[in-house]
Amino acid sequence: MKRVSILLAWGIVAIVAALAVLNWPTLMAQAPLNLVVAQIQAPLGVVLLGLAGLLAALFFLAYLRIQIDSLFESRRLLKEIQRVQDLADKAEASRIENLHQLITTEFRLLNERLSAFAVAPAPTAEAGAEGRPYSLTEIVTNRVHP
């Protein structure tokens, strides 16, 4: 779409330039111009062509200003996104570190329980109240007392 707009703008400039060249003697014809405070003789076509050029230049400068502001805004938003992403990465790293510490602590406690159980005599399968063998969960959580 942007490419089409640029081609259309250059096409219009080319058409205006071609018409100005083809009708140059008419554009240069002297005409009285009333400037409110004075009246002068000047080529009306050239004056109007100059005003059209001035307006085109002003619109072009406004377009550049909008593009520059847009680039600055994009840059500011990109920095903000990077800042938030870094913050999220740090939070995620903190959560992973906390999870690692929790798992390490749980495994240490589990090893201590297993070591304590290895020292104690193992319960027999017949020792269950319901006549069933003990589960590993019951053994580890010390619900079974020999």
BAGUDO-506560 format. One line per 8 residues: their letters; for each residue x, y, z of C-alpha. Coordinates in pm, 1 decimal. Last residue first. Layout:
<sites>
A	X/Y/Z ~ ...;
</sites>
This chain:
<sites>
PHVRNTVI	755.8/-5202.8/6355.1 ~ 576.4/-4871.6/6315.0 ~ 401.2/-4814.0/5985.8 ~ 288.7/-4460.2/5925.3 ~ 652.2/-4366.3/5891.7 ~ 593.1/-4142.6/5588.6 ~ 838.4/-4353.0/5390.6 ~ 684.4/-4691.5/5487.1;
ETLSYPRG	329.2/-4579.5/5428.5 ~ 420.6/-4429.7/5091.7 ~ 609.7/-4746.5/4994.0 ~ 295.5/-4948.3/5057.1 ~ 263.4/-5206.2/5335.6 ~ 141.4/-5554.7/5243.8 ~ -224.5/-5642.8/5311.9 ~ -375.4/-5827.5/5611.8;
EAGAEATP	-590.4/-5533.5/5715.7 ~ -375.7/-5455.0/6016.1 ~ -51.1/-5497.3/5822.2 ~ 218.9/-5692.8/6002.0 ~ 198.5/-5983.9/5759.2 ~ 410.6/-5803.6/5500.4 ~ 689.3/-5762.1/5749.7 ~ 812.7/-5432.3/5877.9;
APAVAFAS	1179.1/-5355.3/5810.5 ~ 1399.8/-5315.6/6114.9 ~ 1512.3/-4956.4/6170.4 ~ 1848.9/-4847.2/6025.0 ~ 1716.8/-4851.0/5669.0 ~ 1414.9/-4648.8/5784.8 ~ 1635.4/-4372.4/5922.8 ~ 1830.7/-4364.7/5597.0;
LRENLLRF	1506.2/-4357.7/5398.8 ~ 1376.4/-4072.1/5610.8 ~ 1702.9/-3879.6/5571.2 ~ 1702.8/-3943.5/5196.5 ~ 1345.1/-3814.5/5173.9 ~ 1440.0/-3503.4/5370.0 ~ 1733.5/-3438.4/5134.4 ~ 1510.8/-3503.9/4834.6;
ETTILQHL	1255.7/-3254.7/4965.8 ~ 1521.8/-2992.1/5031.6 ~ 1672.8/-3030.4/4684.1 ~ 1326.4/-3014.3/4525.9 ~ 1244.4/-2697.2/4718.3 ~ 1579.5/-2537.4/4632.1 ~ 1530.7/-2616.4/4263.3 ~ 1175.9/-2478.0/4275.7;
NEIRSAEA	1306.5/-2158.3/4433.8 ~ 1575.3/-2130.4/4162.3 ~ 1313.3/-2187.2/3891.1 ~ 1089.9/-1920.3/4044.0 ~ 1381.5/-1675.9/4058.9 ~ 1474.5/-1749.5/3698.1 ~ 1112.7/-1684.8/3597.5 ~ 1112.6/-1354.1/3785.0;
KDALDQVR	1439.7/-1254.0/3619.0 ~ 1301.9/-1345.2/3276.3 ~ 982.5/-1146.6/3345.6 ~ 1187.2/-839.9/3442.3 ~ 1400.7/-878.2/3131.5 ~ 1082.1/-903.1/2921.8 ~ 941.5/-591.7/3088.3 ~ 1257.3/-395.8/3011.1;
QIEKLLRR	1269.9/-529.1/2654.8 ~ 906.4/-429.9/2600.5 ~ 974.6/-81.6/2737.4 ~ 1277.4/-42.5/2510.6 ~ 1068.7/-153.0/2213.3 ~ 794.0/91.8/2311.0 ~ 1041.6/380.3/2317.9 ~ 1186.0/279.3/1980.5;
SEFLSDIQ	840.8/252.4/1828.6 ~ 750.5/594.8/1967.7 ~ 1069.6/745.2/1822.7 ~ 997.0/584.5/1485.3 ~ 638.9/715.0/1488.1 ~ 756.7/1064.1/1576.1 ~ 999.1/1050.4/1281.8 ~ 723.6/930.5/1048.0;
IRLYALFF	483.6/1202.8/1165.8 ~ 749.3/1472.3/1117.0 ~ 833.1/1340.2/772.2 ~ 465.0/1356.0/672.9 ~ 439.6/1711.7/806.8 ~ 749.0/1804.9/603.8 ~ 591.8/1651.5/290.9 ~ 267.2/1836.3/357.5;
LAALLGAL	460.3/2162.6/387.5 ~ 654.0/2091.2/64.3 ~ 328.5/2016.3/-120.5 ~ 180.2/2341.7/11.3 ~ 485.4/2535.7/-109.7 ~ 467.2/2366.5/-450.2 ~ 98.0/2456.7/-480.2 ~ 181.8/2815.6/-381.8;
GLLVVGLP	455.5/2825.3/-648.3 ~ 216.5/2689.6/-913.8 ~ -39.0/2954.9/-812.3 ~ 220.8/3232.4/-842.7 ~ 348.1/3087.6/-1172.0 ~ -3.6/3075.9/-1313.9 ~ -84.9/3431.9/-1199.3 ~ 214.4/3588.8/-1376.8;
AQIQAVVL	247.6/3920.4/-1194.8 ~ 106.1/4275.4/-1215.9 ~ 55.8/4420.6/-870.0 ~ -229.1/4559.5/-659.5 ~ -155.9/4670.2/-306.5 ~ -282.3/4636.4/49.8 ~ -535.0/4359.2/-20.5 ~ -284.5/4166.7/-238.8;
NLPAQAML	-486.1/4213.4/-560.1 ~ -308.7/4047.5/-850.9 ~ -333.4/4194.3/-1203.1 ~ -240.7/3939.3/-1467.5 ~ 71.1/3880.6/-1672.7 ~ 83.1/3563.3/-1880.8 ~ 364.6/3333.0/-1764.6 ~ 131.7/3039.4/-1697.0;
TPWNLVAL	-9.7/3071.3/-2048.6 ~ 339.4/3063.8/-2202.7 ~ 430.2/2763.6/-1983.6 ~ 134.1/2549.2/-2087.0 ~ 323.7/2237.1/-2198.9 ~ 586.0/2274.1/-1923.9 ~ 325.7/2329.1/-1651.2 ~ 112.1/2040.8/-1778.3;
AAVIAVIG	414.3/1808.5/-1773.9 ~ 512.3/1920.2/-1420.9 ~ 156.5/1867.4/-1293.6 ~ 143.9/1520.1/-1452.0 ~ 486.6/1425.0/-1309.9 ~ 391.3/1544.1/-960.9 ~ 68.9/1339.6/-981.3 ~ 262.2/1030.6/-1087.0;
WALLISVR	514.1/1080.9/-805.9 ~ 226.8/1088.7/-553.3 ~ 64.8/778.0/-706.8 ~ 394.1/587.3/-700.7 ~ 443.2/678.5/-334.3 ~ 89.7/574.5/-245.3 ~ 125.4/244.6/-432.7 ~ 450.5/169.2/-248.3;
KM	283.1/236.8/85.0 ~ 0.0/0.0/0.0;
</sites>
